[in-house]
Amino acid sequence: MNRPLPRLTRLCGVLAAACLAWPAMARCLDEETIESRIGTGVEAVPTESAGPRMNIQGLVREAVRRNHGIGAAKLLAEAAADDAKEADVAGRPIANLGGTVGRSGLMTPGYPDQTGNQGRATLSLTMPLYDGGRINRLAEWRGQLAEAARLGELSAEEQIGLQTVSLVLERGRYRVQAQVYQQFARKMSCLVQALETIVSADKGRASELVQARKTQQQAELARVQTVSAVKQIEVRLRRFVGDALPADDAIPNGLLGLPDLPALIAEAERSSEIAQLSAQAEASDRYASAVVAGQRPQVGVSVTGSKIKGVDNQSSYFAGLTFNIPLYNAGNDYSASAARKRADAARLQRAEALESRKFRMAEVYEQAASSFDRARRTVEVVRDSNQVRNFTLQQWQQLGRRSLFDVMSSESEHYNLRIAYVNALYDGQQATALMWSLGLGVLSRLQ
């Protein structure tokens, strides 16, 4: 008959502990107010229209300027352009001046020896008149190779631009995640302070304090790991752009929406990589034509004059036409066939690359659409989860109507949903940047 008395005593102790823990719980409620002001994760990604676009564009330009591979590609493009100019002037006259200076001797039996100093000078001038178009085809071949090299430089710049934008997005992703984990750890700290006050009056709830501390440590561990990931990404980003990293993580609004897929597919044919393959195919075609032209008659003009001073003084000259008519070469047919097949193969490679790029665009478009749709759906779940965790915390504070495990579960679920929202949003942005690179390129979109 005396059993109700211990229960009443325990209930009074719980009430007293709750009253003592109320200041710490009030701080947790204030923490909720702060989080509601800064956003529950849905508004965690800052975006603007002009500033971030200019920031990322400046980073991409700096990455392009600093990259040694792009510098090498630029030099190779300039070298290919010089080769094209050399081939272009191959049809112009070629003049050479040569000579010898020394001692000459002529000994003929029955005649006096002729020995003495002698100088010889020779001037020659040659120019092709007709070659079946071989020189022109070779010049066009070199010109197309120079264009392919120039487009290769643009492709290299585009790859560096995409890598830079991807690293900027990844840096923003993990920095936002670090903020979410920091808020989670701060919330757990408030609960730990409240439970420490409660346990000081009710030792029977010590296990709840251990559970809260464990969850706080897990949240802090996740935050530390995320901060470490940010630092690793920043090391990789500094390799591209140097130490001048942006202070904020705002991104262009263009990355927050799906681009028009038909317009992107139409841009695929104008991308630098496809244009480079087109130039290579044209170069192969011109080379095949040059091989065929090389099997035709060759006609040129030649003018040569020489002057000898000293022993055996004499002068000579020659002016006339030179020609070469191929009569038979068993390998001519094979060389022409091989060149033509290489040209056809280059065109097929270009067609295959274009088709692959278009289907890759469609695939990445679906990935981006799925990511943004997942982000939109997660928004509603995050808002409902925010209400659930607030109600759960209030019911736990009201004489333990809900257990601490319910509180921990609702808090963990809420912050995990916020992380899922951030991941879905940044996955969509990464896919959008990839679609840009498959079209006209990230650089053109950022301008």
Secondary structure as GFF3:
##gff-version 3
##sequence-region A 1 447
A	DSSP	alpha_helix	4	38	.	.	.	ID=ss1
A	DSSP	beta_strand	47	48	.	.	.	ID=ss2
A	DSSP	alpha_helix	51	66	.	.	.	ID=ss3
A	DSSP	alpha_helix	68	88	.	.	.	ID=ss4
A	DSSP	beta_strand	94	106	.	.	.	ID=ss5
A	DSSP	beta_strand	114	130	.	.	.	ID=ss6
A	DSSP	alpha_helix	134	201	.	.	.	ID=ss7
A	DSSP	three_ten_helix	203	205	.	.	.	ID=ss8
A	DSSP	alpha_helix	206	241	.	.	.	ID=ss9
A	DSSP	beta_strand	251	252	.	.	.	ID=ss10
A	DSSP	three_ten_helix	253	256	.	.	.	ID=ss11
A	DSSP	alpha_helix	261	268	.	.	.	ID=ss12
A	DSSP	alpha_helix	272	293	.	.	.	ID=ss13
A	DSSP	beta_strand	298	310	.	.	.	ID=ss14
A	DSSP	beta_strand	314	324	.	.	.	ID=ss15
A	DSSP	alpha_helix	332	397	.	.	.	ID=ss16
A	DSSP	alpha_helix	404	438	.	.	.	ID=ss17
A	DSSP	alpha_helix	442	446	.	.	.	ID=ss18
###
